[in-house]
Amino acid sequence: MNIGVSTACLYPMQTEEALARLLALRFQTLEIFFNSYSEIQPGFARALRRQAEAAGARVVSIHPFTSGFETMLLFSDYERRFWDALELYREYFAAANELGAGILVLHGERDYRRQRITEEIYLERYAKLRALGASFGVEVAQENVNLFRAEDPAFLRRMRQALGKNCSFVFDVKQAVRAGFDPFDVCAAMGDRIAHVHLNDNCGRERDCLLPGRGKMDYRRLARQLQAQGYGGDAVVEVYRRDFGEAEDLAKARAFLAGVWDGAAPQPCASSCGKT
């Protein structure tokens, strides 16, 4: 498994500058988090790809800056807005093509308990968005985001049962912890439909987003579980800028993961849980 990183880790650094910084740290597998509309235009996305390829790196996934608005854009009870939003996401898929990325990360519907739409409609909308992405060769993968419909492993299981191979997921450790679920249970609920992985660490819900190696997450167990579930894709470190000191710490996290992910050695005891 290739261990990469998301440009989101360096936000609010300009996206192309974040990419340059991560390439300088010799990351070869990358997720691009778009932060504005101009960044999904063909010229900008093409320039990012050239920037990555010049360093021998590849972009595997993209994250829309409209993730926080997907409830209104895609999963509201106003159907016309959904059809219009598909045209916006068409531009994301085109940008993914420019980058050579095969995955788009979807957050979905927030505050889902208010029942704006039914689960049936949610799955129908997802399927339509996924079909549009597939026409570009891009896989729309549902992430288990806290406070969103897909935070619940029970929903993930129902989604997988209803859609079968016509759905896929992004597994994120911190999002499971924030939602109060065991990350391994969330991962299990996704079964063999995991398309992408966001790696981070935690000391429980009190400190729910740390760099890998700074908390108590058992990555050896996670690696075994992902393998058992048939996952053979990439994984990227995704944390927030406030969660680490220097950019070089991201490279240290990658080295930590490399040291435990392949099973060559016991997981180092690097946890800072309980420390001030």
N, C-alpha and C positions, 0 to 999 in steps of 0.2 A: 504494500500500500504506500502510495506517495503522500507525504505529509507536506501540505502547503499552508497558505495563509490568505486571509481576506484583506483587501485594501481598507475595509471598514475599521481595522485595528488602529489605523493612523488618522482617522477622521478627527478634526475637520481639515486636515492637510488636503490640498488639491489632489484630485484622483491621480493625475499623471505623475505628480511629485511623489505620492504615496507608492505608486507602482515602482518608480525609479529607486526609492529607498529600499523597498523589499527585494528588488532585483539585486541591489548592491549587497544585500545580506545573503544572496545566493539562493533565494527561494525559486524553485522551478515550477511549482504548481500553484495557481493563483485563482482567487475569486475576485471579480471586479464588482464593487458596490458603487453603482451609479448614484450621483448626488444631485444632478440637475438634468433638465430636458436637453440642453445643448450637448451633453455628454453621450447621449444615445444616437446622435446624428452620425451618418456613415463616416465622415471624415475623421471625427474624433475617435470613434471606436477603431477605425482602421489604424490610426496612429498609435493607439495603445497596443494593438496586436504587433505592429512592427517593433515597438519598444520591447515587448516581451520576447519576441522571436530573436531579436538581436542578442539577447542574453541567454538564448537557448531554453527559454521558459514557455509555458503554455497556460492559457486561461481556460479553466474547465467549467466555470459557472458564473452567472451574473445575478445580482440582487437589485431589484428595482427600487428607485427612491420613492416610488408611490406605494410601497408596502403598507405604510400607515394609513393609506386612503383606500385600500382594497375593499373595505366594507362598503363604502359609498360607491366606489366605481364598479365593483363586480358583484357584490353580494347584498345589495339593498333590495327593497321591494319595488323600486322604480326600474322596470325592465329595459326601457329604452336606453338608460344610461349604461347598462351592461353592454349592449350592442355597440354603443359609441366607444366604450372603454376597450373593447376588443381591438379597435383600430389603433389605440395607443399602445397596447401590448404587441400589436403587429410590429411596431417600431422597435420594441425591446427585442423581439425575436430576430429582426433584421440586424440589430446591433450585435446580438450574440453570434450571428453568422459572420459578421465582420471580424469578431474577436476569435472565432473558432471554438466558442464555448457551446457545450451541449446541454446545459441545465439552466433553468430559470427557477429561482427560489420564490415560493409563494407563501405569504403569511395567511391570507384569507380573511375570514369574518371575525371582527373583534366584538366583544360584548354580546356574544351569541345567545346568551340566556334571555335576552330581550325578545328573541323570536321574531326578528324582522322577516326572515324567510324560513321555510322548513328545511330540514336536512335533505329531503328529496330534491328541492330546488338547488340547494347548495351543490350537491353532487352533479346535477345536470349542468350547472354553470361551470363547475370545474372541468367537466368532461368536454365542454365546448371550447374552453380556453386551452385545454390540453391538445385537442384536435388541431386547433390553429397553430399551436407551437410545433406539433408534429409535422405540419406541412412545411415548416422551416428546418426540420431536423432537430428541434429543441424540445427537451423533456421538461414539462412543468411539474415541479416536485413540491408537494405540500410540506411545510415545516411545522413542527410541533411547538408553536409559539405561545408563551404564557398569555392568558386572557383571551386567546383566540379559540375558535371552535376546535381546532386540531390539537389543543393542549391535552385533551383527554384521551388516554389510550383506548378507552371503550369506543370512542368515535373513530379512531384510527382503524380499529379492527372492523368496525361496520363499513367504513369506507373501502377497505381492502376486500371485504366480502362482497360488497355491492359492485365494485368496479373491476375487481380482478387485476389483470395485467394492464388495464387502462388507468392505472394510478401509480404514483410513486411518491416517495417521501424524502425529506431532509431531516436527519436526526441531529438534534442539538442538545448537548448535555445540560447547559445552564438553563435552557428554557424548561426542561423537564423539572429541574430542581425548583425553579421559581414557581412553577405551577403546583408544587407539592407532590409530585409523582416521582417514583423511583425511576431513574434514567434507564435502568435495565428492563423495567416493565414497559416503558415507552418504546424502547428499541424492539423488544419482542413483539409488541403490537403491530409494528410495521412489517414484520415477517420478511419475506424475500423481495419486498418492493422498495427497499432503501436505494436511493440513487446518489446520495451525497451525505457527507457527515461534517458537522461543525464541532470542533474539539475545544474544550475549555475545562476548567477545574473549579472546585468549590469547597467550602467548609460548611455545607448545609445552606439553608436559606438566609442565614445571617451574612454570609459572604459567598454569594452565588455565582460570581464571575471572576475567576482567577486564571492566570496563565497555567497551562498544563505543568504539573510538577509542584505547584504551590498549594495544593489542597489535598483532598482525600480520595479523589476519583481513582478507581482501580482500572487502569487502562489495559492491563493484561487480560482481565476478565472481559472487558469490552471487546478487545481484539478477538478473543475466542468466540464470543457471542456473534459478532459480525460475520466471522468466518463460517460459523455454524448456520447462519441465516443466508449464506450464499453471497455475501457482499464482497466484491472485489474491486471497488472503485477507489476514489481518492478521499482524503480528509483534509480539511483546512482548519487552522487555528483561527478562531473568531472570538475576540474579546473587545472591550472598549478601551479607548486611549487612557482613561483614568485608572485602568486596572494593571498597569505596569509602568516601569520607570523609563528606561532607555529603549530605543528601537531594537538594540542588540538583544534585549531580553526575549524578543520573539524568536530569534535564532537559537537561543538557549533552550527555549521551550521545544523547538523542533528537535534539537539534539536529545533532549530528555525523552521525547516520544520515540525517537529512533532507537534509543537504548532499551526500551521496554516493549515496543510494539512487535518486534520480530521474535520475541521469546528467547533471545540469546542470553539474557541475564534477568535476575529478579528485579522487580520495580524498585528503584531507589527510594529511600524514605526521605522525600524532599518536602514533606508537608509542613506548611506554616500554620496549620489550624491550631488555634489556642494560643498562638504567639501574638504579641502586640508589636 
